[in-house]
Amino acid sequence: MNHNDRALHWLYLLGGALTALCATTSARHGAYWYAAGLAAVTFLLVIAAIREYVDADERRAAAVRAERAVRVRALSDERQLRQIADSLGHSCCERWWTSCGAEHASTCRNQGVQR
């Protein structure tokens, strides 16, 4: 839950408390229709606050799952890059590249080595 989510959560709860106070004040003064409407708004604001809290937990869990997936992918990519680097470490001359690894140049240090 970041700062904006927390602020929204507390604003929902504060709004719910304020409308609950207005609902009870309206009921005391005999405005029962207003009290019922304000009670419904209070209920909706409390539900919204609960929903924000639950959604924040779900977003946090989704972020953790996504981070784990990226780490696994990064490890496999790193492993592949290491294999490529090892295979490229055996290349030594231009002729080796152009002949698909069949021949070495006369000045190559791996001229007699078979791989």
Residue frames as qw, qx, qy, qz and C-alpha x, y, z in Angstrom:
[[0.000, 0.892, 0.452, 0.000, 0.00, 0.00, 0.00],
 [0.444, 0.254, -0.022, 0.859, 1.63, 3.25, -1.06],
 [0.065, -0.232, -0.371, 0.897, 0.94, 6.71, 0.37],
 [0.367, -0.009, -0.307, -0.878, -1.84, 7.51, -2.10],
 [0.555, -0.240, -0.760, -0.237, -3.63, 4.25, -1.35],
 [0.353, -0.306, -0.680, 0.565, -3.37, 4.85, 2.38],
 [0.092, 0.142, 0.119, -0.978, -4.65, 8.40, 2.01],
 [0.487, -0.110, -0.506, -0.704, -7.60, 7.20, -0.06],
 [0.516, -0.268, -0.808, 0.095, -8.33, 4.46, 2.47],
 [0.229, -0.320, -0.539, 0.745, -8.35, 6.94, 5.36],
 [0.226, 0.058, -0.131, -0.964, -10.42, 9.45, 3.38],
 [0.521, -0.239, -0.694, -0.436, -13.05, 6.76, 2.79],
 [0.472, -0.366, -0.726, 0.342, -13.13, 5.97, 6.50],
 [0.099, -0.230, -0.273, 0.929, -13.22, 9.65, 7.47],
 [0.348, -0.062, -0.372, -0.858, -16.03, 10.29, 4.99],
 [0.534, -0.306, -0.769, -0.171, -17.91, 7.30, 6.37],
 [0.340, -0.348, -0.611, 0.625, -17.55, 8.59, 9.92],
 [0.072, 0.144, 0.031, -0.986, -18.71, 12.06, 8.87],
 [0.469, -0.151, -0.521, -0.697, -21.77, 10.76, 7.02],
 [0.491, -0.336, -0.791, 0.143, -22.57, 8.48, 9.98],
 [0.164, -0.297, -0.426, 0.839, -22.52, 11.55, 12.23],
 [0.274, 0.059, -0.226, -0.933, -24.77, 13.41, 9.78],
 [0.491, -0.230, -0.756, -0.367, -27.13, 10.41, 9.63],
 [0.389, -0.395, -0.727, 0.405, -27.50, 10.26, 13.41],
 [0.016, -0.252, -0.194, 0.948, -27.97, 14.02, 13.64],
 [0.369, -0.052, -0.467, -0.802, -30.65, 13.88, 10.93],
 [0.490, -0.319, -0.805, -0.103, -32.40, 11.01, 12.71],
 [0.266, -0.341, -0.584, 0.687, -32.42, 12.95, 16.00],
 [0.138, 0.277, 0.045, -0.950, -34.05, 15.91, 14.31],
 [0.599, 0.405, 0.540, -0.431, -36.74, 13.82, 12.64],
 [0.502, 0.625, -0.376, -0.465, -35.39, 13.79, 9.04],
 [0.782, -0.158, 0.601, -0.042, -35.59, 10.03, 8.68],
 [0.800, 0.580, 0.142, 0.061, -35.31, 9.98, 4.87],
 [0.247, 0.860, -0.408, 0.180, -32.09, 11.96, 5.04],
 [0.512, -0.554, 0.635, -0.166, -30.82, 9.71, 7.81],
 [0.892, 0.142, 0.428, -0.015, -31.53, 6.60, 5.71],
 [0.656, 0.738, -0.067, 0.145, -29.74, 8.08, 2.69],
 [0.003, 0.824, -0.519, 0.226, -26.75, 9.12, 4.73],
 [0.725, -0.340, 0.585, -0.127, -26.62, 5.70, 6.39],
 [0.888, 0.393, 0.229, 0.070, -26.53, 4.10, 2.92],
 [0.415, 0.833, -0.284, 0.231, -23.68, 6.42, 1.91],
 [0.399, -0.683, 0.576, -0.208, -21.86, 5.54, 5.14],
 [0.885, -0.032, 0.464, -0.038, -22.24, 1.86, 4.33],
 [0.768, 0.618, 0.042, 0.161, -20.89, 2.38, 0.80],
 [0.138, 0.864, -0.419, 0.242, -17.88, 4.34, 2.05],
 [0.601, -0.502, 0.605, -0.144, -16.98, 1.67, 4.60],
 [0.905, 0.239, 0.350, 0.048, -17.30, -1.01, 1.90],
 [0.553, 0.796, -0.152, 0.191, -15.04, 1.08, -0.37],
 [0.193, -0.789, 0.548, -0.198, -12.42, 1.37, 2.39],
 [0.788, -0.216, 0.573, -0.065, -12.47, -2.40, 2.94],
 [0.834, 0.508, 0.196, 0.084, -12.23, -3.01, -0.78],
 [0.281, 0.877, -0.348, 0.173, -9.21, -0.69, -1.09],
 [0.456, -0.613, 0.629, -0.146, -7.49, -2.58, 1.71],
 [0.854, 0.062, 0.517, -0.004, -8.15, -5.98, 0.11],
 [0.691, 0.716, 0.033, 0.099, -7.13, -4.74, -3.36],
 [0.013, 0.864, -0.491, 0.110, -3.86, -3.42, -1.97],
 [0.644, -0.365, 0.671, -0.045, -3.07, -6.88, -0.58],
 [0.836, 0.379, 0.395, 0.047, -3.90, -8.48, -3.93],
 [0.450, 0.870, -0.174, 0.101, -1.74, -5.96, -5.81],
 [0.265, -0.741, 0.612, -0.079, 1.14, -6.60, -3.41],
 [0.770, -0.093, 0.632, -0.001, 0.83, -10.37, -3.92],
 [0.747, 0.629, 0.204, 0.071, 0.69, -9.92, -7.71],
 [0.182, 0.908, -0.369, 0.077, 3.81, -7.74, -7.59],
 [0.505, -0.525, 0.685, -0.031, 5.66, -10.41, -5.61],
 [0.826, 0.224, 0.515, 0.040, 4.62, -13.10, -8.12],
 [0.576, 0.813, 0.000, 0.080, 5.72, -10.93, -11.05],
 [0.082, -0.848, 0.521, -0.054, 9.07, -10.20, -9.41],
 [0.683, -0.274, 0.677, 0.014, 9.68, -13.90, -8.83],
 [0.795, 0.491, 0.352, 0.061, 8.85, -14.68, -12.46],
 [0.350, 0.906, -0.225, 0.077, 11.28, -11.99, -13.65],
 [0.363, -0.686, 0.630, -0.024, 14.02, -13.39, -11.41],
 [0.796, 0.027, 0.603, 0.054, 13.53, -16.90, -12.79],
 [0.672, 0.714, 0.168, 0.107, 13.60, -15.58, -16.34],
 [0.070, 0.921, -0.380, 0.057, 16.71, -13.50, -15.59],
 [0.577, -0.475, 0.664, 0.035, 18.49, -16.55, -14.18],
 [0.801, 0.287, 0.508, 0.133, 17.69, -18.63, -17.26],
 [0.467, 0.878, -0.013, 0.107, 18.75, -15.76, -19.54],
 [0.205, -0.835, 0.510, -0.012, 21.97, -15.38, -17.57],
 [0.741, -0.186, 0.639, 0.087, 22.63, -19.10, -17.89],
 [0.735, 0.575, 0.327, 0.149, 22.11, -18.93, -21.66],
 [0.220, 0.948, -0.214, 0.085, 24.38, -15.91, -21.95],
 [0.473, -0.640, 0.604, 0.050, 27.07, -17.75, -20.02],
 [0.801, 0.126, 0.565, 0.153, 26.81, -20.72, -22.40],
 [0.564, 0.801, 0.131, 0.150, 27.06, -18.40, -25.40],
 [0.073, -0.918, 0.389, -0.037, 30.06, -16.64, -23.88],
 [0.666, -0.378, 0.633, 0.114, 31.75, -20.00, -23.28],
 [0.769, 0.390, 0.463, 0.206, 31.15, -21.08, -26.86],
 [0.369, 0.916, -0.023, 0.158, 32.39, -17.75, -28.21],
 [0.415, -0.791, 0.440, 0.096, 35.49, -18.06, -26.06],
 [0.763, -0.075, 0.580, 0.276, 36.60, -20.92, -28.31],
 [0.595, 0.747, 0.220, 0.198, 36.47, -18.83, -31.46],
 [0.576, -0.549, 0.156, 0.586, 39.79, -17.38, -32.35],
 [0.232, -0.253, 0.465, 0.816, 40.14, -16.25, -35.95],
 [0.464, 0.409, -0.063, -0.783, 38.15, -14.82, -38.84],
 [0.410, 0.221, -0.789, -0.400, 38.52, -17.91, -41.00],
 [0.014, -0.133, -0.943, 0.304, 37.04, -20.04, -38.22],
 [0.351, 0.433, 0.415, -0.719, 33.94, -17.85, -38.31],
 [0.486, 0.469, -0.310, -0.669, 33.58, -17.83, -42.09],
 [0.415, 0.201, -0.857, -0.231, 34.09, -21.58, -42.40],
 [0.771, -0.392, -0.148, -0.479, 31.56, -22.38, -39.64],
 [0.630, -0.596, 0.470, -0.164, 34.29, -23.72, -37.38],
 [0.972, 0.217, 0.065, 0.068, 35.85, -26.07, -39.94],
 [0.719, 0.371, -0.110, 0.578, 39.19, -24.31, -40.61],
 [0.418, -0.812, -0.064, 0.401, 41.59, -22.06, -38.73],
 [0.363, 0.906, -0.213, 0.044, 43.90, -19.42, -40.15],
 [0.798, 0.270, -0.368, 0.394, 47.61, -20.20, -40.44],
 [0.144, 0.468, -0.435, 0.756, 48.36, -17.68, -37.67],
 [0.686, -0.506, -0.120, -0.509, 45.71, -19.07, -35.33],
 [0.164, -0.494, 0.770, -0.369, 46.83, -20.45, -31.97],
 [0.711, 0.023, 0.597, -0.371, 44.15, -23.20, -32.21],
 [0.464, 0.487, -0.532, -0.514, 45.19, -24.37, -35.69],
 [0.372, 0.171, -0.908, -0.091, 45.66, -28.04, -34.86],
 [0.229, 0.049, 0.760, -0.606, 43.00, -28.24, -32.13],
 [0.291, -0.299, -0.760, -0.499, 39.77, -30.10, -32.94],
 [0.261, 0.010, 0.512, -0.819, 36.65, -28.96, -31.10]]
